[in-house]
Amino acid sequence: MKQSEVRPSAGSRRKAKRVGRGDGSGHGTYSGRGCKGQKSRSGGGVRLGFEGGQLPLIKRLPRKRGFTNVFKTRYDVVNVGKLNIFPAGSEVNAKGLFEASLVKSISRPIKILGTGDIDRTLVVKADRFSTAAERKITAAGGRAERT
């Protein structure tokens, strides 16, 4: 086989639609744009989100406005009350929380929140702590360490 004999596979390449080349082509006269109107003109059409003068969805529902910050840090959260499953005096880290099924993955950062009560001394290692969580861990005689 030579380079000059290489052809695209059958059906993978289509011929361009050539509009305005006579009625015999099937795309003559109005060239697929219908009759008159804004959409038939060159440069015609309406902007994105335009609803013919009706109040657009983006304005009717204010919560739909704004943007999503793609750089936002999403934490796996664990409440202080859930830490009671660990034995007293042990060290609680990301691996331990994952094995106890309190977080879904080790890759995401972990934040400890203050809901619930802790009744044992633990050394808790996490990326973030809420003020209430840190207070409860230290009140129980443990330590809250940031990783």
BASEKOL-12072 format. One record per atom (N, C-alpha, C, O): residue number from 1; chain; z, x, y. Coordinates in nm, 2 decimals, m for minus. Atoms other than C-alpha are relative to their C-alpha. Layout:
N
ATOM  num  cadena      c3      c1      c2
ATOM  NUM       A       Z       X       Y
...
//
This chain:
147
ATOM  num  cadena      c3      c1      c2
ATOM    1       A    0.00    0.08   m0.12
ATOM    1       A    0.00    0.00    0.00
ATOM    1       A    0.00    0.09    0.12
ATOM    1       A    0.07    0.19    0.13
ATOM    2       A    0.01   m0.07   m0.12
ATOM    2       A   m0.09    0.12    0.34
ATOM    2       A    0.06   m0.07    0.12
ATOM    2       A    0.09   m0.20    0.11
ATOM    3       A   m0.07    0.07   m0.11
ATOM    3       A    0.08    0.05    0.67
ATOM    3       A   m0.09   m0.10    0.07
ATOM    3       A   m0.04   m0.20    0.12
ATOM    4       A    0.10    0.10   m0.06
ATOM    4       A   m0.24   m0.13    0.79
ATOM    4       A   m0.01   m0.13   m0.08
ATOM    4       A   m0.06   m0.23   m0.04
ATOM    5       A    0.01    0.12    0.09
ATOM    5       A   m0.21   m0.37    0.49
ATOM    5       A    0.13   m0.08    0.00
ATOM    5       A    0.14   m0.19   m0.06
ATOM    6       A   m0.12    0.08   m0.01
ATOM    6       A    0.15   m0.48    0.57
ATOM    6       A   m0.01   m0.12    0.08
ATOM    6       A   m0.05   m0.11    0.20
ATOM    7       A    0.01    0.13   m0.07
ATOM    7       A    0.17   m0.84    0.67
ATOM    7       A    0.13   m0.07    0.00
ATOM    7       A    0.21   m0.06   m0.10
ATOM    8       A   m0.12    0.08    0.01
ATOM    8       A    0.46   m1.07    0.76
ATOM    8       A   m0.01   m0.10   m0.11
ATOM    8       A   m0.12   m0.14   m0.15
ATOM    9       A    0.01    0.10    0.11
ATOM    9       A    0.56   m1.31    0.48
ATOM    9       A   m0.05   m0.13    0.05
ATOM    9       A   m0.04   m0.17    0.16
ATOM   10       A    0.07    0.13   m0.03
ATOM   10       A    0.38   m1.64    0.47
ATOM   10       A    0.10   m0.10    0.06
ATOM   10       A    0.21   m0.12    0.01
ATOM   11       A   m0.08    0.10   m0.07
ATOM   11       A    0.52   m1.90    0.71
ATOM   11       A    0.11    0.06    0.09
ATOM   11       A    0.18   m0.02    0.16
ATOM   12       A   m0.11   m0.05   m0.09
ATOM   12       A    0.75   m1.66    0.90
ATOM   12       A   m0.05    0.02    0.14
ATOM   12       A    0.04    0.02    0.23
ATOM   13       A    0.05   m0.01   m0.13
ATOM   13       A    0.52   m1.63    1.20
ATOM   13       A   m0.08   m0.12    0.04
ATOM   13       A   m0.17   m0.16   m0.04
ATOM   14       A    0.07    0.12   m0.04
ATOM   14       A    0.40   m1.94    1.39
ATOM   14       A   m0.09    0.03    0.12
ATOM   14       A   m0.05    0.11    0.20
ATOM   15       A    0.08   m0.02   m0.11
ATOM   15       A    0.12   m1.96    1.64
ATOM   15       A    0.07   m0.07    0.12
ATOM   15       A    0.13   m0.17    0.11
ATOM   16       A   m0.06    0.06   m0.12
ATOM   16       A    0.23   m2.03    2.00
ATOM   16       A   m0.06   m0.13    0.04
ATOM   16       A   m0.18   m0.14    0.02
ATOM   17       A    0.05    0.13   m0.04
ATOM   17       A    0.19   m2.38    2.13
ATOM   17       A   m0.07    0.02    0.13
ATOM   17       A   m0.01    0.05    0.23
ATOM   18       A    0.07   m0.02   m0.12
ATOM   18       A   m0.09   m2.35    2.39
ATOM   18       A   m0.03   m0.14    0.06
ATOM   18       A   m0.11   m0.21    0.02
ATOM   19       A    0.01    0.13   m0.06
ATOM   19       A   m0.05   m2.65    2.62
ATOM   19       A   m0.10    0.01    0.12
ATOM   19       A   m0.13    0.11    0.17
ATOM   20       A    0.10    0.01   m0.11
ATOM   20       A   m0.30   m2.77    2.88
ATOM   20       A   m0.13    0.06   m0.03
ATOM   20       A   m0.20    0.11    0.06
ATOM   21       A    0.12   m0.06    0.04
ATOM   21       A   m0.60   m2.66    2.68
ATOM   21       A   m0.10   m0.11   m0.05
ATOM   21       A   m0.17   m0.08   m0.15
ATOM   22       A    0.09    0.10    0.03
ATOM   22       A   m0.78   m2.99    2.65
ATOM   22       A    0.06   m0.10   m0.10
ATOM   22       A    0.15   m0.07   m0.18
ATOM   23       A   m0.06    0.10    0.09
ATOM   23       A   m0.72   m3.32    2.46
ATOM   23       A   m0.02    0.03   m0.14
ATOM   23       A    0.06   m0.02   m0.23
ATOM   24       A    0.03   m0.03    0.14
ATOM   24       A   m0.87   m3.19    2.14
ATOM   24       A    0.12    0.08   m0.06
ATOM   24       A    0.13    0.08   m0.18
ATOM   25       A   m0.11   m0.08    0.06
ATOM   25       A   m0.57   m2.95    2.10
ATOM   25       A    0.12   m0.08   m0.03
ATOM   25       A    0.21   m0.04   m0.11
ATOM   26       A   m0.12    0.08    0.02
ATOM   26       A   m0.32   m3.24    2.10
ATOM   26       A    0.11    0.03    0.10
ATOM   26       A    0.21   m0.05    0.11
ATOM   27       A   m0.09   m0.03   m0.11
ATOM   27       A   m0.14   m3.08    2.40
ATOM   27       A   m0.07    0.01    0.13
ATOM   27       A   m0.04    0.09    0.21
ATOM   28       A    0.08   m0.01   m0.13
ATOM   28       A   m0.38   m3.16    2.68
ATOM   28       A    0.06   m0.10    0.10
ATOM   28       A    0.17   m0.15    0.08
ATOM   29       A   m0.03    0.09   m0.10
ATOM   29       A   m0.36   m3.39    2.98
ATOM   29       A    0.14    0.02    0.06
ATOM   29       A    0.16    0.09    0.16
ATOM   30       A   m0.14   m0.01   m0.05
ATOM   30       A    0.03   m3.41    3.03
ATOM   30       A    0.07    0.12   m0.05
ATOM   30       A    0.18    0.15   m0.01
ATOM   31       A   m0.05   m0.12    0.05
ATOM   31       A    0.09   m3.10    2.83
ATOM   31       A    0.15   m0.01   m0.06
ATOM   31       A    0.23    0.08   m0.05
ATOM   32       A   m0.13    0.02    0.06
ATOM   32       A    0.39   m3.25    2.64
ATOM   32       A    0.11   m0.03    0.09
ATOM   32       A    0.23   m0.04    0.05
ATOM   33       A   m0.11    0.03   m0.10
ATOM   33       A    0.58   m3.34    2.96
ATOM   33       A    0.01   m0.15    0.03
ATOM   33       A    0.09   m0.19    0.11
ATOM   34       A    0.00    0.14   m0.04
ATOM   34       A    0.51   m3.71    2.96
ATOM   34       A   m0.07   m0.03    0.13
ATOM   34       A   m0.14    0.05    0.18
ATOM   35       A    0.06    0.03   m0.13
ATOM   35       A    0.41   m3.89    3.28
ATOM   35       A    0.10    0.03    0.11
ATOM   35       A    0.22    0.04    0.08
ATOM   36       A   m0.08   m0.02   m0.12
ATOM   36       A    0.55   m3.83    3.63
ATOM   36       A    0.15    0.03   m0.02
ATOM   36       A    0.19    0.03   m0.13
ATOM   37       A   m0.14   m0.02    0.00
ATOM   37       A    0.91   m3.77    3.72
ATOM   37       A    0.05    0.14    0.01
ATOM   37       A   m0.03    0.23    0.01
ATOM   38       A   m0.06   m0.13   m0.04
ATOM   38       A    1.15   m3.49    3.79
ATOM   38       A   m0.03    0.10   m0.11
ATOM   38       A   m0.05    0.22   m0.09
ATOM   39       A    0.01   m0.09    0.11
ATOM   39       A    1.12   m3.34    3.44
ATOM   39       A   m0.14    0.05   m0.03
ATOM   39       A   m0.17    0.14   m0.10
ATOM   40       A    0.14   m0.03    0.02
ATOM   40       A    0.74   m3.33    3.45
ATOM   40       A   m0.05    0.11    0.10
ATOM   40       A   m0.15    0.17    0.08
ATOM   41       A    0.04   m0.10   m0.11
ATOM   41       A    0.73   m3.11    3.77
ATOM   41       A    0.03    0.14   m0.04
ATOM   41       A    0.12    0.17   m0.12
ATOM   42       A   m0.03   m0.15    0.02
ATOM   42       A    0.72   m2.73    3.77
ATOM   42       A    0.13    0.02    0.07
ATOM   42       A    0.15   m0.01    0.19
ATOM   43       A   m0.13   m0.03   m0.05
ATOM   43       A    1.08   m2.61    3.83
ATOM   43       A    0.09   m0.12    0.00
ATOM   43       A    0.20   m0.12    0.06
ATOM   44       A   m0.08    0.13    0.00
ATOM   44       A    1.20   m2.97    3.77
ATOM   44       A    0.11    0.01   m0.10
ATOM   44       A    0.12    0.09   m0.18
ATOM   45       A   m0.11    0.01    0.09
ATOM   45       A    1.51   m3.07    3.59
ATOM   45       A    0.13   m0.01    0.07
ATOM   45       A    0.13    0.02    0.19
ATOM   46       A   m0.13    0.01   m0.06
ATOM   46       A    1.88   m3.12    3.66
ATOM   46       A    0.09    0.12   m0.05
ATOM   46       A    0.06    0.17   m0.15
ATOM   47       A   m0.09   m0.11    0.03
ATOM   47       A    2.16   m2.86    3.66
ATOM   47       A    0.09   m0.04   m0.12
ATOM   47       A    0.10   m0.16   m0.16
ATOM   48       A   m0.08    0.02    0.12
ATOM   48       A    2.39   m2.82    3.36
ATOM   48       A    0.12   m0.09    0.04
ATOM   48       A    0.19   m0.07    0.14
ATOM   49       A   m0.11    0.09   m0.03
ATOM   49       A    2.65   m3.10    3.35
ATOM   49       A   m0.03   m0.12    0.09
ATOM   49       A    0.06   m0.20    0.11
ATOM   50       A    0.03    0.11   m0.09
ATOM   50       A    2.47   m3.33    3.59
ATOM   50       A   m0.03   m0.13   m0.08
ATOM   50       A   m0.09   m0.13   m0.18
ATOM   51       A    0.01    0.13    0.08
ATOM   51       A    2.49   m3.70    3.48
ATOM   51       A   m0.06   m0.11    0.09
ATOM   51       A   m0.01   m0.22    0.09
ATOM   52       A    0.07    0.10   m0.08
ATOM   52       A    2.26   m3.87    3.73
ATOM   52       A    0.08   m0.06    0.11
ATOM   52       A    0.05   m0.17    0.16
ATOM   53       A   m0.08    0.05   m0.11
ATOM   53       A    2.51   m3.90    4.01
ATOM   53       A    0.14   m0.06   m0.05
ATOM   53       A    0.23   m0.07    0.04
ATOM   54       A   m0.13    0.04    0.06
ATOM   54       A    2.79   m4.04    3.78
ATOM   54       A    0.09    0.11    0.00
ATOM   54       A    0.05    0.23   m0.01
ATOM   55       A   m0.10   m0.11   m0.01
ATOM   55       A    3.11   m3.85    3.81
ATOM   55       A    0.00    0.08   m0.14
ATOM   55       A    0.03    0.02   m0.24
ATOM   56       A    0.02   m0.08    0.12
ATOM   56       A    3.06   m3.57    3.55
ATOM   56       A    0.13    0.01   m0.08
ATOM   56       A    0.24    0.00   m0.03
ATOM   57       A   m0.11   m0.02    0.09
ATOM   57       A    3.29   m3.52    3.25
ATOM   57       A    0.09    0.11    0.04
ATOM   57       A    0.21    0.09    0.03
ATOM   58       A   m0.08   m0.11   m0.05
ATOM   58       A    3.41   m3.19    3.39
ATOM   58       A    0.09   m0.04    0.11
ATOM   58       A    0.20    0.02    0.13
ATOM   59       A   m0.09    0.05   m0.11
ATOM   59       A    3.55   m3.38    3.69
ATOM   59       A    0.09   m0.11   m0.04
ATOM   59       A    0.20   m0.13    0.02
ATOM   60       A   m0.08    0.11    0.04
ATOM   60       A    3.67   m3.68    3.51
ATOM   60       A    0.12    0.04   m0.08
ATOM   60       A    0.23   m0.02   m0.08
ATOM   61       A   m0.11   m0.05    0.08
ATOM   61       A    3.89   m3.48    3.27
ATOM   61       A    0.04    0.14    0.05
ATOM   61       A   m0.02    0.24    0.01
ATOM   62       A   m0.04   m0.12   m0.06
ATOM   62       A    4.07   m3.21    3.47
ATOM   62       A    0.04    0.11   m0.10
ATOM   62       A    0.02    0.23   m0.07
ATOM   63       A   m0.04   m0.10    0.10
ATOM   63       A    4.21   m3.04    3.16
ATOM   63       A   m0.12    0.08   m0.06
ATOM   63       A   m0.10    0.18   m0.13
ATOM   64       A    0.11   m0.06    0.05
ATOM   64       A    3.86   m2.95    3.06
ATOM   64       A   m0.05    0.12    0.09
ATOM   64       A   m0.14    0.20    0.05
ATOM   65       A    0.04   m0.11   m0.09
ATOM   65       A    3.82   m2.72    3.36
ATOM   65       A    0.07    0.13   m0.03
ATOM   65       A    0.15    0.14   m0.12
ATOM   66       A   m0.07   m0.13    0.02
ATOM   66       A    3.91   m2.36    3.38
ATOM   66       A   m0.07    0.09   m0.10
ATOM   66       A   m0.19    0.07   m0.13
ATOM   67       A    0.06   m0.09    0.10
ATOM   67       A    3.85   m2.09    3.12
ATOM   67       A    0.11    0.04   m0.10
ATOM   67       A    0.22    0.01   m0.09
ATOM   68       A   m0.09   m0.05    0.10
ATOM   68       A    4.00   m1.94    2.81
ATOM   68       A    0.00    0.16    0.01
ATOM   68       A   m0.10    0.22    0.01
ATOM   69       A   m0.02   m0.15   m0.01
ATOM   69       A    4.14   m1.58    2.85
ATOM   69       A   m0.02    0.06   m0.14
ATOM   69       A    0.07    0.04   m0.22
ATOM   70       A    0.02   m0.06    0.13
ATOM   70       A    3.99   m1.39    2.56
ATOM   70       A    0.09    0.12   m0.03
ATOM   70       A    0.10    0.17   m0.14
ATOM   71       A   m0.09   m0.12    0.02
ATOM   71       A    4.23   m1.10    2.62
ATOM   71       A    0.15   m0.04   m0.02
ATOM   71       A    0.23    0.05   m0.02
ATOM   72       A   m0.13    0.04    0.01
ATOM   72       A    4.54   m1.31    2.58
ATOM   72       A    0.06    0.05   m0.13
ATOM   72       A    0.00    0.04   m0.24
ATOM   73       A   m0.07   m0.05    0.12
ATOM   73       A    4.80   m1.17    2.33
ATOM   73       A    0.06   m0.12   m0.07
ATOM   73       A    0.14   m0.19   m0.01
ATOM   74       A   m0.05    0.11    0.08
ATOM   74       A    4.87   m1.43    2.06
ATOM   74       A    0.11    0.06   m0.09
ATOM   74       A    0.08    0.15   m0.17
ATOM   75       A   m0.11   m0.05    0.09
ATOM   75       A    5.21   m1.38    1.89
ATOM   75       A    0.02   m0.09   m0.12
ATOM   75       A    0.00   m0.21   m0.11
ATOM   76       A   m0.06    0.08    0.11
ATOM   76       A    5.34   m1.49    1.55
ATOM   76       A    0.14   m0.02    0.04
ATOM   76       A    0.21    0.08    0.06
ATOM   77       A   m0.14    0.02   m0.04
ATOM   77       A    5.67   m1.65    1.64
ATOM   77       A    0.09   m0.04   m0.11
ATOM   77       A    0.05   m0.11   m0.21
ATOM   78       A   m0.11    0.02    0.10
ATOM   78       A    5.99   m1.66    1.43
ATOM   78       A    0.12   m0.04    0.08
ATOM   78       A    0.16    0.03    0.17
ATOM   79       A   m0.12    0.04   m0.06
ATOM   79       A    6.30   m1.85    1.53
ATOM   79       A    0.12    0.07   m0.06
ATOM   79       A    0.12    0.11   m0.18
ATOM   80       A   m0.12   m0.07    0.04
ATOM   80       A    6.64   m1.68    1.51
ATOM   80       A    0.07   m0.06   m0.12
ATOM   80       A    0.11    0.01   m0.21
ATOM   81       A   m0.06    0.08    0.11
ATOM   81       A    6.77   m1.95    1.27
ATOM   81       A   m0.06    0.04   m0.13
ATOM   81       A    0.01    0.03   m0.24
ATOM   82       A    0.07   m0.03    0.12
ATOM   82       A    6.51   m1.85    1.01
ATOM   82       A    0.04    0.14   m0.06
ATOM   82       A    0.01    0.17   m0.17
ATOM   83       A   m0.04   m0.14    0.04
ATOM   83       A    6.65   m1.49    0.99
ATOM   83       A    0.12    0.00   m0.09
ATOM   83       A    0.16    0.11   m0.15
ATOM   84       A   m0.11    0.01    0.09
ATOM   84       A    6.95   m1.61    0.79
ATOM   84       A   m0.03    0.02   m0.15
ATOM   84       A    0.06    0.03   m0.23
ATOM   85       A    0.04   m0.02    0.14
ATOM   85       A    6.75   m1.57    0.47
ATOM   85       A    0.02    0.15   m0.04
ATOM   85       A    0.02    0.18   m0.16
ATOM   86       A   m0.01   m0.14    0.03
ATOM   86       A    6.79   m1.19    0.50
ATOM   86       A    0.15    0.03   m0.02
ATOM   86       A    0.24   m0.03    0.04
ATOM   87       A   m0.14   m0.03    0.03
ATOM   87       A    7.11   m1.03    0.36
ATOM   87       A    0.06    0.07    0.12
ATOM   87       A   m0.01    0.14    0.20
ATOM   88       A   m0.07   m0.06   m0.11
ATOM   88       A    7.37   m0.91    0.61
ATOM   88       A   m0.01    0.15    0.00
ATOM   88       A    0.00    0.21   m0.10
ATOM   89       A    0.01   m0.14   m0.01
ATOM   89       A    7.33   m0.56    0.74
ATOM   89       A   m0.14    0.06   m0.03
ATOM   89       A   m0.16    0.18   m0.02
ATOM   90       A    0.14   m0.05    0.03
ATOM   90       A    6.96   m0.54    0.65
ATOM   90       A   m0.08    0.02    0.13
ATOM   90       A   m0.05   m0.03    0.23
ATOM   91       A    0.10   m0.02   m0.11
ATOM   91       A    6.67   m0.43    0.87
ATOM   91       A   m0.11   m0.10   m0.01
ATOM   91       A   m0.18   m0.10   m0.12
ATOM   92       A    0.11    0.10    0.01
ATOM   92       A    6.42   m0.71    0.95
ATOM   92       A   m0.12    0.06    0.09
ATOM   92       A   m0.10    0.08    0.21
ATOM   93       A    0.12   m0.05   m0.07
ATOM   93       A    6.07   m0.58    1.04
ATOM   93       A   m0.12   m0.09   m0.03
ATOM   93       A   m0.11   m0.19   m0.11
ATOM   94       A    0.12    0.08    0.02
ATOM   94       A    5.71   m0.71    1.03
ATOM   94       A   m0.03   m0.02   m0.15
ATOM   94       A   m0.07   m0.13   m0.19
ATOM   95       A    0.03    0.01    0.15
ATOM   95       A    5.67   m0.63    0.66
ATOM   95       A    0.09   m0.10   m0.07
ATOM   95       A    0.05   m0.17   m0.15
ATOM   96       A   m0.10    0.09    0.06
ATOM   96       A    5.99   m0.81    0.57
ATOM   96       A   m0.03   m0.14    0.03
ATOM   96       A   m0.01   m0.23   m0.05
ATOM   97       A    0.03    0.14   m0.04
ATOM   97       A    5.90   m1.12    0.77
ATOM   97       A   m0.13   m0.05   m0.07
ATOM   97       A   m0.13   m0.17   m0.11
ATOM   98       A    0.12    0.04    0.08
ATOM   98       A    5.55   m1.12    0.60
ATOM   98       A    0.03   m0.04   m0.14
ATOM   98       A   m0.01   m0.14   m0.19
ATOM   99       A   m0.04    0.02    0.14
ATOM   99       A    5.70   m1.09    0.25
ATOM   99       A    0.09   m0.13   m0.01
ATOM   99       A    0.08   m0.19   m0.12
ATOM  100       A   m0.09    0.12    0.00
ATOM  100       A    5.95   m1.37    0.34
ATOM  100       A   m0.08   m0.13    0.04
ATOM  100       A   m0.03   m0.24    0.05
ATOM  101       A    0.10    0.11   m0.05
ATOM  101       A    5.64   m1.59    0.45
ATOM  101       A    0.04   m0.06    0.13
ATOM  101       A    0.02   m0.18    0.15
ATOM  102       A   m0.03    0.05   m0.13
ATOM  102       A    5.78   m1.63    0.80
ATOM  102       A   m0.11    0.03    0.10
ATOM  102       A   m0.12   m0.04    0.20
ATOM  103       A    0.12   m0.03   m0.08
ATOM  103       A    5.46   m1.48    0.95
ATOM  103       A   m0.12    0.00   m0.09
ATOM  103       A   m0.11    0.03   m0.21
ATOM  104       A    0.13    0.01    0.09
ATOM  104       A    5.10   m1.52    0.83
ATOM  104       A   m0.07    0.14   m0.02
ATOM  104       A   m0.13    0.16   m0.12
ATOM  105       A    0.06   m0.13    0.02
ATOM  105       A    4.99   m1.16    0.89
ATOM  105       A    0.08    0.11    0.07
ATOM  105       A    0.16    0.08    0.16
ATOM  106       A   m0.07   m0.12   m0.05
ATOM  106       A    5.12   m0.81    0.97
ATOM  106       A   m0.07    0.04    0.13
ATOM  106       A   m0.01    0.11    0.21
ATOM  107       A    0.08   m0.06   m0.11
ATOM  107       A    4.84   m0.74    1.22
ATOM  107       A    0.03   m0.06    0.14
ATOM  107       A    0.02    0.01    0.24
ATOM  108       A   m0.03    0.06   m0.13
ATOM  108       A    4.95   m0.98    1.49
ATOM  108       A    0.14    0.04    0.05
ATOM  108       A    0.23    0.06   m0.04
ATOM  109       A   m0.13   m0.04   m0.05
ATOM  109       A    5.24   m0.89    1.72
ATOM  109       A    0.10   m0.12   m0.03
ATOM  109       A    0.06   m0.24   m0.03
ATOM  110       A   m0.10    0.10    0.03
ATOM  110       A    5.57   m1.08    1.65
ATOM  110       A    0.10   m0.02    0.11
ATOM  110       A    0.14    0.08    0.18
ATOM  111       A   m0.10    0.03   m0.10
ATOM  111       A    5.80   m1.26    1.89
ATOM  111       A    0.11   m0.08   m0.06
ATOM  111       A    0.08   m0.17   m0.14
ATOM  112       A   m0.12    0.07    0.06
ATOM  112       A    6.15   m1.37    1.80
ATOM  112       A    0.05   m0.10    0.11
ATOM  112       A    0.08   m0.06    0.23
ATOM  113       A   m0.04    0.10   m0.09
ATOM  113       A    6.25   m1.70    1.97
ATOM  113       A    0.15   m0.04   m0.03
ATOM  113       A    0.20   m0.02   m0.14
ATOM  114       A   m0.14    0.03    0.01
ATOM  114       A    6.60   m1.84    2.02
ATOM  114       A    0.05   m0.13   m0.06
ATOM  114       A    0.17   m0.16   m0.05
ATOM  115       A   m0.04    0.13    0.06
ATOM  115       A    6.60   m2.17    1.83
ATOM  115       A    0.08    0.03   m0.13
ATOM  115       A    0.04    0.11   m0.21
ATOM  116       A   m0.08   m0.01    0.12
ATOM  116       A    6.87   m2.20    1.57
ATOM  116       A    0.12    0.10    0.02
ATOM  116       A    0.13    0.16    0.13
ATOM  117       A   m0.12   m0.09   m0.01
ATOM  117       A    7.19   m1.99    1.50
ATOM  117       A   m0.01    0.11   m0.11
ATOM  117       A   m0.06    0.08   m0.22
ATOM  118       A    0.00   m0.11    0.09
ATOM  118       A    7.23   m1.66    1.33
ATOM  118       A    0.15    0.03   m0.03
ATOM  118       A    0.23    0.05    0.06
ATOM  119       A   m0.14   m0.02    0.04
ATOM  119       A    7.55   m1.59    1.13
ATOM  119       A    0.03    0.13   m0.07
ATOM  119       A    0.13    0.15   m0.13
ATOM  120       A   m0.02   m0.13    0.06
ATOM  120       A    7.50   m1.24    1.01
ATOM  120       A   m0.05    0.12    0.08
ATOM  120       A   m0.13    0.10    0.17
ATOM  121       A    0.04   m0.12   m0.07
ATOM  121       A    7.46   m0.88    1.14
ATOM  121       A   m0.13    0.05   m0.05
ATOM  121       A   m0.14    0.08   m0.17
ATOM  122       A    0.14   m0.05    0.04
ATOM  122       A    7.09   m0.78    1.13
ATOM  122       A   m0.05    0.10    0.11
ATOM  122       A   m0.02    0.08    0.23
ATOM  123       A    0.08   m0.08   m0.09
ATOM  123       A    6.88   m0.51    1.29
ATOM  123       A   m0.14   m0.05    0.00
ATOM  123       A   m0.21   m0.04   m0.10
ATOM  124       A    0.13    0.07   m0.01
ATOM  124       A    6.57   m0.70    1.40
ATOM  124       A   m0.10    0.09    0.08
ATOM  124       A   m0.07    0.12    0.20
ATOM  125       A    0.10   m0.07   m0.07
ATOM  125       A    6.26   m0.51    1.49
ATOM  125       A   m0.13   m0.09    0.02
ATOM  125       A   m0.18   m0.13   m0.08
ATOM  126       A    0.12    0.08   m0.03
ATOM  126       A    5.98   m0.70    1.67
ATOM  126       A   m0.06    0.05    0.13
ATOM  126       A    0.00    0.13    0.20
ATOM  127       A    0.07   m0.04   m0.12
ATOM  127       A    5.73   m0.67    1.95
ATOM  127       A    0.06   m0.06    0.13
ATOM  127       A    0.07    0.00    0.23
ATOM  128       A   m0.06    0.06   m0.11
ATOM  128       A    5.90   m0.92    2.18
ATOM  128       A    0.12   m0.09   m0.04
ATOM  128       A    0.13   m0.13   m0.16
ATOM  129       A   m0.11    0.09    0.03
ATOM  129       A    6.23   m1.12    2.20
ATOM  129       A    0.02   m0.09    0.12
ATOM  129       A    0.00   m0.04    0.24
ATOM  130       A   m0.04    0.09   m0.11
ATOM  130       A    6.32   m1.42    2.41
ATOM  130       A    0.14    0.04    0.04
ATOM  130       A    0.21    0.10   m0.04
ATOM  131       A   m0.14   m0.03   m0.05
ATOM  131       A    6.64   m1.38    2.62
ATOM  131       A    0.10   m0.06   m0.09
ATOM  131       A    0.20    0.01   m0.13
ATOM  132       A   m0.10    0.08    0.08
ATOM  132       A    6.82   m1.64    2.41
ATOM  132       A    0.01    0.07   m0.14
ATOM  132       A    0.12    0.08   m0.19
ATOM  133       A    0.01   m0.06    0.14
ATOM  133       A    6.71   m1.47    2.08
ATOM  133       A    0.08    0.13    0.00
ATOM  133       A    0.16    0.16   m0.09
ATOM  134       A   m0.07   m0.13   m0.01
ATOM  134       A    6.83   m1.13    2.20
ATOM  134       A    0.15   m0.02    0.01
ATOM  134       A    0.23    0.06   m0.05
ATOM  135       A   m0.14    0.02   m0.02
ATOM  135       A    7.16   m1.27    2.31
ATOM  135       A    0.07   m0.05   m0.13
ATOM  135       A    0.18    0.00   m0.16
ATOM  136       A   m0.06    0.05    0.12
ATOM  136       A    7.22   m1.45    1.98
ATOM  136       A    0.01    0.11   m0.11
ATOM  136       A    0.11    0.12   m0.18
ATOM  137       A   m0.01   m0.11    0.10
ATOM  137       A    7.14   m1.14    1.77
ATOM  137       A    0.11    0.09    0.03
ATOM  137       A    0.18    0.14   m0.06
ATOM  138       A   m0.10   m0.09   m0.03
ATOM  138       A    7.37   m0.92    1.96
ATOM  138       A    0.14   m0.06   m0.01
ATOM  138       A    0.24    0.00   m0.04
ATOM  139       A   m0.13    0.08    0.02
ATOM  139       A    7.65   m1.19    1.96
ATOM  139       A    0.04    0.00   m0.14
ATOM  139       A    0.16    0.00   m0.17
ATOM  140       A   m0.03    0.00    0.15
ATOM  140       A    7.63   m1.19    1.58
ATOM  140       A    0.03    0.14   m0.05
ATOM  140       A    0.06    0.16   m0.16
ATOM  141       A   m0.04   m0.14    0.03
ATOM  141       A    7.69   m0.81    1.59
ATOM  141       A   m0.12    0.08   m0.04
ATOM  141       A   m0.11    0.20   m0.09
ATOM  142       A    0.12   m0.07    0.03
ATOM  142       A    7.33   m0.71    1.53
ATOM  142       A   m0.07    0.07    0.11
ATOM  142       A   m0.01    0.08    0.22
ATOM  143       A    0.08   m0.07   m0.10
ATOM  143       A    7.06   m0.52    1.72
ATOM  143       A   m0.14   m0.06    0.01
ATOM  143       A   m0.20   m0.08   m0.09
ATOM  144       A    0.14    0.04   m0.02
ATOM  144       A    6.73   m0.63    1.87
ATOM  144       A   m0.08    0.12    0.05
ATOM  144       A   m0.05    0.16    0.16
ATOM  145       A    0.07   m0.12   m0.04
ATOM  145       A    6.49   m0.34    1.88
ATOM  145       A   m0.15   m0.03    0.02
ATOM  145       A   m0.21   m0.10   m0.07
ATOM  146       A    0.14    0.02   m0.02
ATOM  146       A    6.14   m0.35    2.03
ATOM  146       A   m0.09    0.11   m0.07
ATOM  146       A   m0.05    0.23   m0.06
ATOM  147       A    0.09   m0.10    0.07
ATOM  147       A    5.86   m0.18    1.82
ATOM  147       A   m0.12    0.04    0.09
ATOM  147       A   m0.20    0.12    0.05
//
